[in-house]
């Protein structure tokens, strides 16, 4: 059973607001406790994760492009809606960044 769009249209902004409140509250709590928001180690880890996520997203986009080209030319497949492909590319890039930053943060340098 799917939710109607009117309910989903209300749930999404509420979730965004709750996540924003949680992030601001956590940062304020860390600032009051004296915890640094970004030191050299976290900047290096974030940079490594960002570069790797950019490469993963680029290779994923290239694979999608080749799949579409070869699918259309060789197998006569129909065109796919570009919106879904953009969403998939964004999800792959962002989720890979989050996972890699977590892995590099646990693993260390």
TAJODA-V691192 format. One record per residue. N is the residue number from 1. RES is the residue in one letter. BURIAL is 1 if it has 16 or more other ideal C-beta (glycine too) atoms within 10 Angstrom, else 0. Layout:
{{N;RES;BURIAL} {N;RES;BURIAL}}
//
This chain:
{{1;X;0} {2;X;0} {3;X;0} {4;X;0} {5;X;0} {6;X;0} {7;X;0} {8;X;0} {9;X;0} {10;X;0} {11;X;0} {12;X;0} {13;X;0} {14;X;0} {15;X;0} {16;X;0} {17;X;0} {18;X;0} {19;X;0} {20;X;0} {21;X;0} {22;X;0} {23;X;0} {24;X;0} {25;X;0} {26;X;0} {27;X;0} {28;X;0} {29;X;0} {30;X;0} {31;X;0} {32;X;0} {33;X;0} {34;X;0} {35;X;0} {36;X;0} {37;X;0} {38;X;0} {39;X;0} {40;X;0} {41;X;0} {42;X;0} {43;X;0} {44;X;0} {45;X;1} {46;X;1} {47;X;0} {48;X;0} {49;X;1} {50;X;0} {51;X;0} {52;X;1} {53;X;1} {54;X;0} {55;X;0} {56;X;1} {57;X;1} {58;X;0} {59;X;0} {60;X;1} {61;X;1} {62;X;0} {63;X;0} {64;X;1} {65;X;0} {66;X;0} {67;X;0} {68;X;0} {69;X;0} {70;X;0} {71;X;0} {72;X;0} {73;X;0} {74;X;0} {75;X;0} {76;X;0} {77;X;0} {78;X;0} {79;X;0} {80;X;0} {81;X;0} {82;X;0} {83;X;0} {84;X;0} {85;X;0} {86;X;0} {87;X;0} {88;X;0} {89;X;0} {90;X;0} {91;X;0} {92;X;1} {93;X;1} {94;X;0} {95;X;0} {96;X;1} {97;X;1} {98;X;0} {99;X;0} {100;X;1} {101;X;1} {102;X;0} {103;X;0} {104;X;1} {105;X;0} {106;X;0} {107;X;0} {108;X;0} {109;X;0}}
//
